[in-house]
């Protein structure tokens, strides 16, 4: 019962809505199958599969809200869940920011499902792990990694007549390769909707080369450097920044997008004119569900247009309070890039640093989005367009906003580990490294 058809899901949700005596009721039904395989020290260590379906019910009496969840679907169990939610609602204080359920919406289905990923078996997962392990064994390197895939569905309905149903799949793979003495480390990740697009045997070669090449890392003085950020490294900072594109936090003075004296920076130039960022649920590289958590339809929306702030997210409550149109929560983020590869960016660099991965990123100052974190799994010094030698990892203190004002060049935009982002590799000047790290 892990995957319900649209008809089966609607039948359950219709019953739930009919059982409710509240002023309004909403219900969400989600579930599926998730499989995984983990490997370490060049051997498979665990393999698993999880099947689950869950129903969440929310009801409201006026502005009093109650919720309940259940994973039984006979009529008696469904009614118990509804009554539990209603009992809780009657006990709850009024929510001053309560918004009624959306009315009936029209959704355009997006291509979030792959038959090949949905059909993955334990044997197929083991083959992907084997494709990572065997080359490392042959070269005296040590591989550790994790593959997780999901075949899921999501359906929602409310007492205003709204309903939506869609299936989705994803396969997420990461692999870390170390030298036997632990002094060299390489890393690679792949996140795809269609597992046919995944090639672990090819990907692991990148991690192997970086592990072998990074074993004799030299110390480089901290400071400001030109850096080449691979897409995975850039996404760690860019994705953190995108959390601040909320109109309320900007209007209330809690964001780098807050305007001095009140309001927000919509229409202002805040980045290099080459920066263009948008969201599009139908994007073929990172398709997203066609609705957000409130059931609002997602549409293509420009976020940054030639370095200017074009749009912020207005929640339903904040939109009503500010007299603005409400906007659906973004399901993906695409930053446009150029046509060059990371190798091309390296070749055009006289002196700089290649960063494979940014890790353990934490906030320092929300007003400037100043972040701190570490490089890891392959950091190299570039001289005259070539990787000259491996260097010890750094701690950095950098704002992605400042970083995106210091662009030298952008590479091709690719889907990254998160699965909802497309980010280019990028050459950035004056990137700030503050200290050395002994981690590999």
Number of C-alpha atoms within 10 A of each C-alpha: 10 17 19 20 15 15 10 10 21 19 11 18 25 17 13 27 25 13 17 22 14 20 13 18 28 24 24 22 23 22 22 22 19 21 19 21 23 21 21 18 17 20 18 17 11 11 16 11 14 11 15 14 20 16 22 19 28 26 32 27 17 16 19 19 24 22 21 19 18 16 16 13 15 9 12 9 13 23 18 15 25 29 21 18 24 26 16 19 22 18 11 15 11 15 11 9 11 14 14 16 20 17 14 16 14 14 17 13 16 19 21 21 19 18 14 13 21 22 10 17 13 13 10 12 20 18 14 18 27 18 17 30 27 16 18 23 14 9 11 12 23 26 28 22 23 21 22 19 24 23 25 23 23 21 21 24 27 26 23 16 14 16 22 21 23 20 23 22 24 21 25 20 24 19 26 21 32 28 22 15 9 13 15 24 28 29 26 23 20 22 23 23 28 17 21 12 13 17 14 21 17 11 19 25 18 14 26 27 16 25 26 21 20 24 23 13 20 14 14 14 12 15 13 14 15 21 26 30 24 23 26 26 23 23 25 21 24 20 17 16 19 13 9 20 18 20 23 23 16 22 20 13 17 15 22 21 26 20 17 10 8 11 16 23 21 19 13 14 15 20 22 18 15 19 19 20 23 18 25 21 27 20 16 12 18 25 22 25 23 26 25 15 12 15 23 20 18 22 19 13 18 17 23 25 18 16 20 20 22 19 19 22 19 20 19 21 16 18 16 13 11 13 9 12 13 16 19 21 22 22 20 21 26 23 20 18 21 14 11 16 17 20 15 12 22 23 15 14 20 12 17 25 24 24 24 23 22 23 16 11 17 15 14 14 13 15 14 17 22 19 19 22 19 21 25 24 24 27 26 25 20 22 17 13 16 17 20 13 16 23 21 23 26 26 21 22 20 21 24 24 18 18 21 21 18 17 20 17 18 24 24 18 22 19 21 22 20 17 20 20 25 25 27 30 26 29 28 22 19 16 23 20 21 16 15 18 14 10 13 21
